């Protein structure tokens, strides 16, 4: 049960039409609603990298939003990697 409150980090690489469509702003608003910290960053190859830290359940809910079909633009795939919280973020930023 302790895993739910321990902070974790999920890094998700979102592929599709996700740049220039308000995707990072939308991701930030969902992350803040869930109490997560991190960043959403446009990558040179057209993907958006989402790094979120917080309770695992909240991170899983954010992944659900990213895959949920209600995002701005179009999400073709989401690849995720879990790790321990880095503790380097304050708030949630768009880059």
N, C-alpha and C positions, 0 to 999 in steps of 0.2 A: 504493500500500500504506500510505502514511503516514496516510490518512484514517481507518484503523481505530483508530489509537491517539490521534489528536487528539480532544480533547473537543468534543462538540457538544451542542446542546440540542434536545430535542423537546418541544413542548407539544401535549398531546392533550386534546380535549374529548370526554368519554364521556357519551353519552345513553342513557337507559333507566331501569331501577329500580336505581339505584346509590347511593342515599343511605339510611343507616340499616340497611344489610345487611352491614357489615363490608368493604365494597369498598375504602375507603381503607387500612384496615389490611392487607388482602390485597395491594394494590398496593405498599404500602411494603415488605412482606416480599419480594415478587418483585424490587423494585428493589434492595434491599439484597443479595439473593442474587447479583444481576448486577453489584454494585459501583457502582451509580449513586447520585447525590445528587439532591435535588430536593424536591418537595412534591406532595401530593394534597389538593385543596381542594374542599369542597362549594360550589357556586354557587347563587345564589338561584333560578335557573330549573330546578333539579333535576338539572343535570349535575354531573359531577365534572371538574375541571381537573387534569390530571397534567402536571407539569413535571419532566423528568428530564434530567440532564446526565451525560456520560461518553462512553466510546467509542461510535461510531456503531453497531457491531454489537450492543452491549449494549442500546442504545436501541431498535434494531429488534426485538430479542428481547422486550423489555418490551411493545412494541406488539403483538407476536404473542400474548403472554399476555393482553393486554387484549381482543384479538379472538378469543381461543381457545375461548370457550364454557365454560371451567372457573371463571369468576369468580363471586363471590357476587352474588346478585341477577340482573339480566338486562341485558345490553349490547345496545342496538339499533343504535348506530353509534359510530364513533370517527373524529373529524376531527383530523388532525395538521398541525402546522406546524414545520418545521425552521429552526433558526437557529444562530448561533455561541454557544458557552458563555458565560454571563454571569458565572460565577465567584462568584455571590452566595450559594450554598448550602453548608451544612456538614451532612452527614448527609441523611436523608430524613424529612420531617415530614408529619404529618396536620394539616390546618387545618380 
